[in-house]
Amino acid sequence: MSKTTTPSDPTEKPADIAPATDIDTSGAPQQIVPDVDMSHPAVDADPRAGTTEAQNRIDFNDPNKPGHEVVAEMLKG
């Protein structure tokens, strides 16, 4: 049996983030991570900014089609 030890480095502790309880309209689980700086350049707080309604209607969740086929079908109308 292996012995469990407590890490001395605080960055190696298990994350204490509550599991998601809601699903976003995009289909992604909404999980609150308390220490994310939403103003950081690497964080996109508004990923749909500057997009059109048509772009946001494209459904990439079809497991039977690659993304380029989904886009081509959407562009055909």
Secondary structure as a PSIPRED ss2 file (coil, helix, strand):
# PSIPRED VFORMAT (PSIPRED V4.0)

   1 M C   1.000  0.000  0.000
   2 S C   1.000  0.000  0.000
   3 K C   1.000  0.000  0.000
   4 T C   1.000  0.000  0.000
   5 T C   1.000  0.000  0.000
   6 T C   1.000  0.000  0.000
   7 P C   1.000  0.000  0.000
   8 S C   1.000  0.000  0.000
   9 D C   1.000  0.000  0.000
  10 P H   0.000  1.000  0.000
  11 T H   0.000  1.000  0.000
  12 E H   0.000  1.000  0.000
  13 K C   1.000  0.000  0.000
  14 P C   1.000  0.000  0.000
  15 A C   1.000  0.000  0.000
  16 D C   1.000  0.000  0.000
  17 I C   1.000  0.000  0.000
  18 A C   1.000  0.000  0.000
  19 P C   1.000  0.000  0.000
  20 A C   1.000  0.000  0.000
  21 T C   1.000  0.000  0.000
  22 D E   0.000  0.000  1.000
  23 I E   0.000  0.000  1.000
  24 D C   1.000  0.000  0.000
  25 T C   1.000  0.000  0.000
  26 S C   1.000  0.000  0.000
  27 G C   1.000  0.000  0.000
  28 A C   1.000  0.000  0.000
  29 P E   0.000  0.000  1.000
  30 Q E   0.000  0.000  1.000
  31 Q C   1.000  0.000  0.000
  32 I C   1.000  0.000  0.000
  33 V C   1.000  0.000  0.000
  34 P C   1.000  0.000  0.000
  35 D C   1.000  0.000  0.000
  36 V C   1.000  0.000  0.000
  37 D C   1.000  0.000  0.000
  38 M C   1.000  0.000  0.000
  39 S C   1.000  0.000  0.000
  40 H C   1.000  0.000  0.000
  41 P C   1.000  0.000  0.000
  42 A C   1.000  0.000  0.000
  43 V C   1.000  0.000  0.000
  44 D C   1.000  0.000  0.000
  45 A C   1.000  0.000  0.000
  46 D C   1.000  0.000  0.000
  47 P C   1.000  0.000  0.000
  48 R C   1.000  0.000  0.000
  49 A C   1.000  0.000  0.000
  50 G C   1.000  0.000  0.000
  51 T C   1.000  0.000  0.000
  52 T C   1.000  0.000  0.000
  53 E H   0.000  1.000  0.000
  54 A H   0.000  1.000  0.000
  55 Q H   0.000  1.000  0.000
  56 N H   0.000  1.000  0.000
  57 R H   0.000  1.000  0.000
  58 I C   1.000  0.000  0.000
  59 D C   1.000  0.000  0.000
  60 F C   1.000  0.000  0.000
  61 N C   1.000  0.000  0.000
  62 D C   1.000  0.000  0.000
  63 P C   1.000  0.000  0.000
  64 N C   1.000  0.000  0.000
  65 K C   1.000  0.000  0.000
  66 P C   1.000  0.000  0.000
  67 G H   0.000  1.000  0.000
  68 H H   0.000  1.000  0.000
  69 E H   0.000  1.000  0.000
  70 V H   0.000  1.000  0.000
  71 V H   0.000  1.000  0.000
  72 A H   0.000  1.000  0.000
  73 E H   0.000  1.000  0.000
  74 M H   0.000  1.000  0.000
  75 L H   0.000  1.000  0.000
  76 K H   0.000  1.000  0.000
  77 G C   1.000  0.000  0.000
